[in-house]
Amino acid sequence: MSSLVIITGGSRGFGKALACQMGLLTSHRRVHFVLLGRNSDLLSETSNEILGIQTKRNHECRNQSTPFAFSCNTLCFDAEIGCTADLLQYLDQEANAFASTTASTEESKTFFFNNVTSFGYIGKVENMLGSSHTSAEDLDLSHLDRQLMKYFHTNFHLPTILSSFMLRKHKNKRAGSKEQLRIVNTSSLAAIEPFPTWSGYCCAKASMDMFLKVLAVENSKTSTFKCLNYAPGPMATKLHSEMLSHENLSEDVRKLHNQMIKEGNMVKPMDSAAKCIQLLLDDNYESGQHIDYFDY
């Protein structure tokens, strides 16, 4: 059995951990990774770690007849508006190349991880237009429009377009193909619970959760397709550190997270990724379900 593993935001943090844990936990002998991210050097580091995992596993299983064969391609991209067509073309090429090396009778599985995440605007909703403005005549909305468009393009529009593309490609697979597709959204507690000064982040996460729930309902009779909203828990990543240092962050949120750090309750990305990958490999979840790290 072979797998195609596509991860957006695969250069660091949780995305990197997902790639490494797939390499460590999968029983599939042939796995092709496609990692997408903003930093080419970090993407290369993740790729090298995956190949190192392959070497280690083959050494540990050297008496088995079929060795692990991992391969990895990377694409450095910035999720800007207007770059979507190029990204779709790249994913199309990677998926076609993988399919061309997979026998029509071979069971295979594609894992597509929507993992790109940013916080965008942090602050009270009433201050989105600027705290100094009191009348509509004083407002300049051009900067806010661009900021919101870029944020929701990266965190909602682009993931929905990519998911739609992967699903359509899966349904147009060759006759007799035994390929399965799993789409995974990196969700958050913020998708189901409001946090002050996180309006944009909460809305984007909630929107993606509902998008996958709709996907699940629309494809409930497609036996080869499932999707999952996985919330990895509070993790000590670069993104988390940047959020905590923001001057407009709610003091209640800051105190809560600093307390978790002090008490050692932050989740390690590799630990959360291990749960996510094992959940996917076991395949024992309801399509469209929201599952938190602490639930499983």
Secondary structure, DSSP 4 states (H G I P E B T S, - for coil): -EEEEEEET-SSHHHHHHHHHHHHH---SEEEEEEEES-HHHHHHHHHHHHHHHHHHHHHTTTSSS--EEEEEEEE----TT-HHHHHHHHHHHHHHHHHTS-TTSEEEEEEEE--------S-GGGTT-TT--SGGG---HHHHHHHHHHHIIIIIHHHHHHHHHHHHHHTPPTT-EEEEEEEEE--GGGTS--TT-HHHHHHHHHHHHHHHHHHHHTTT-TTEEEEEEE--SB--HHHHHHHT-TTS-HHHHHHHHHHHHTT-PBPHHHHHHHHHHHHHHT-S-TTEEEEGGG-
